[in-house]
Amino acid sequence: MRLKTIDQHILDQQRKFPGVSGEFSGLLYDIALAAKLVSKEVNRAGLGDLLGTLGEVNVQGEIVQKMDKYANELFLRILSTGGKVCAIATEENEKITEIHEDGFVGKYAINMDPLDGSSNIDVNVSVGTIFSLHRKRSAGPRGSEEDCLQPGIKQVGAGYVIYGSSTMLVYSTGLGVHGFTLEPTVGEFILSHPNIVMPSRCAMYSVNEGNAAYWDAGTRAYIDSLKAVDPASGRPYTARYIGSLVSDFHRNLLKGGIFLYPADHKDPKKPSGKLRLLFEAAPMAFIAEQAGGAASTGSQRVLDVVPAHLHQRVPLVVGPKSEVARYEAMTRAAG
C-alpha cells in the first residue's frame, strides 16, 4: 500500500472542492505541526521540567499543569500566524484570543482543549489535544466571541491528537474520519487508519462509577443493564475507564464502546455535566457522527446544543447509535 502523509491527504480532500483558497488546508497543517511539537515534549516530560503543577488555577477552577500552559501557549503561537484564523478559544483562557495579523483577518475560528487529561502525564497515561473549527460569521473587522460561540452542527472540521504509545491525529472535515500515526524518525503523520467507522456493536463501557451515587435513576439502571449478561455474547459488557476523554473515546471509536459522563447532582449550584461543550463534547460528537455513531447529552443531540457561553458544560454520552438511543430511552422511562 502506498504511504500517504497527512499533507498529501489534506490536498487530496481539498481537490474535491475546486476554487477553494487553501487556507483551511493550511490551518490543518498548522495543527499537525503544533501536535508534533507537543508530542515531543510529552514524550520527554519526565526528563525536563514539565511535570507537575504551576500552583495556578485556571478559569475552570482546576489546577494548571505545566504541560497545560506549554501546550496552550504553543498552539496559540502557531495558530496565530499565517492569516488563517480570526479567533481562538481555549479551555485554559477565560476569553477568546483575537487574531489580527498585519491587517488581515482569517476565515476560521478555533475552539480547543490544548491538553486534555494533562494530570495523567505525571503517571505516564495517554493525554490528548481536541480541536474544533468554525467559519467566521461576525461582521466586524476582527474575530469575536460570536465566531467561537457556535453550535456543533456548524463545525467545518474537528479532531483530536492522542499522545500515547504512538502519537495519532484523527480528524474529519465532513468527509469521513481518518487517522494518522506520527513516524517519529522522519517527523511525518502517515495515514494509518483511513475511513474509520465506529463498530455498531458495543463491547465495553467507559464511565467513572465513583460518581454513581449522584446519577439519576435512569443512568443507574442503564449501567446496571450493561453489567448483566448480554444474550448475544453470553457475557456482560467490559468496563474500561482511563479518565482522559481522548484516550477513552479513541479506544471506543476503534474497538466499539460507549463513553458516558452523565449529569450528577453532587452540587446543585453547579451546572449539569462536567465536560466542556465547545472544547470537548461538540468536537467529539462531530467525529462520532462522521464515523457512524451518535452523541447525546442524554436528552438532546450534542451537535444541536446552542452554547450560552464559552465554558459551558454538558453531560456527554457518545458511542454506537443504538446504544446511545437505548440510554436515552432508559433515562426517559425513569423520569
Helices and strands as residue ranges (DSSP letters): H 6-14, H 23-43, E 53-57, E 63-65, H 66-79, E 85-90, E 97-98, E 108-116, G 118-123, E 127-135, H 145-148, G 152-154, E 157-163, E 167-172, E 178-183, E 188-193, E 204-206, G 209-214, H 217-227, E 238-239, H 245-255, E 257-261, E 275-276, I 277-281, H 282-290, E 293-296, G 302-304, E 313-314, E 316-320, H 321-333
